[in-house]
Amino acid sequence: MNLIHKITSKRWFSMAGTSRKTRIVGAGAVVLTVAAFGAVATAPVSQDSDANVKLIAQDLALPNLSEQISSMQQAGDSQQFIHEDRVRPGDSLGAMMNRLGVEDQQALAFIRSDKVARAVMQLKTGKRIQAETDENGALISLEATLADASDMPTKTITVTRKGDKFVAAAVPVKLERRVEMRSRTINNSLYSATDSATDGSKMPDGVVGQIIQMFSTNIDFRSDLKRGDHFNVVYETFWQDGEMVKVGKVIAGEFTNRGVTYQSVWYEDPVTRQGGYYTLDGKALKKAFLKSPIEFSRISSGFAMRSHPVTGNWKQHKGVDFAAPNGTPIRASGDGVVDYAGNGVTGYGNLVVLKHWSNYTTAYAHMSRFATNLRKGQRVSQGDVIGYVGSTGWSTGNHLHYEFRVANQARDPMSLGTLAQQPLSTGEMARFKMAATDMRHRFALLSASAAPTAGRLASR
């Protein structure tokens, strides 16, 4: 047993002080003494000859106790201790450092004065903070993780002793991504099914919301669910230091409702970076265009002949007007590229034109302002905010004038029905099939499992 190594290594202890070191050294001396006598006592004894006993006693070298104790005392001076605690309501820096065993006024002064280090004083209640000290309470290093307004970890702050000074650094948080698989059966409701399981696991609410969104075109979750319905789901979670801090995307789902099974898999093309949910045979579930670029609005003027509210002329209104308060976010109705963003078209005021796949374009007029950094050539995804409702140009009130064009000809967006999303290209389909095959395998494993929950299968 290498006692010196064990005492000089870093360990998880609370501060012990000089008396603790004395006890350790004393105990070590006793152990070494016992070991020495034990070595002699257990030597084999031969009844036939005394020579064997004498030979072993002569060859067995006893340890030098004074040298061992001296080494242990010297090693004791460099012991290091790691302490961890959580921020409490109303905590001050001094209170936190005291619980962490830090008795170092120079370290406290540095944390209070350094631009990077003093971010430690802004930690939210419940967040972890870790300190490494020597046996006298002098700070060796300190580490804490900062979070944003949504409580997501953003960066790790470290304070480290360098000689007789301290340095502070801030680095982006690196989260561990895991892929989890769950299987549930409906007994009462969707949420009760996700809250309970024989293994005690609870499915995050963020996953449940995505399941509802994923299958809402086929299942009315308010009235269609039936006892015995079953679903499997594969989703991402992100972890830091053994704690889950973020729910990611639902990668795939399979829902059997009233005997009919629906399947969906998320696919993001590695080349175009465009993603969406597809059936396992490659058909897009997302519709190509939103019914309305504004949430919770009303149509104030449809696609029809009318008397222009400003000029009074009788002419075709080549779009649909959505009345909404000033500043209401305007969303891209489909995936596309910004073809125009400006106010140089007569009567339209602040105007954005998006070019979509094939020969489809959409136009959004009378904006109060554009989304930050919106520019020509920028790629946008369906639902992205591109501007805000206003009354610029020829307008008598806050509203969005929305046009839908096919081959540069205005069409009534309300009469087009549901357009399918752009199909996958040949190359995209080949890559998609590999992803779909993996999800089929996962669904098969979940379905074959007799347990209500299959738990986490893989980590990536």
Secondary structure by P-SEA (a helix, b strand, c coil): caaaaaaacccccccccaaaaaaaaaaaaaaaaaaaaaaaaacccccccaaaaaaaaaaccccaaaaaaaaaaaaaabbbbbbbbbbcccccaaaaaaaaccccaaaaaaaaccccccccccccccbbbbbbbcccccccbbbbbbbcccccccbbbbbbbcccbbbbbbbcbbbbbbbbbbbbbbcccaaaaaacccccccccaaaaaaaaaaccccccccccccccccbbbbbbbbbccccccccccccccccccccbbbbbbbbbcccccbbbbbccccccccccccccccccccccccccccccccccccccccbbbbbbcccccccccccccccccccccccccbbbbbbcccbbbbbbccccccccccccccccccccccccccccccccccccbbbbbccccccccccccccccccccaaaaaaaaaaaaaaaaaaaaaaacccccccccccc
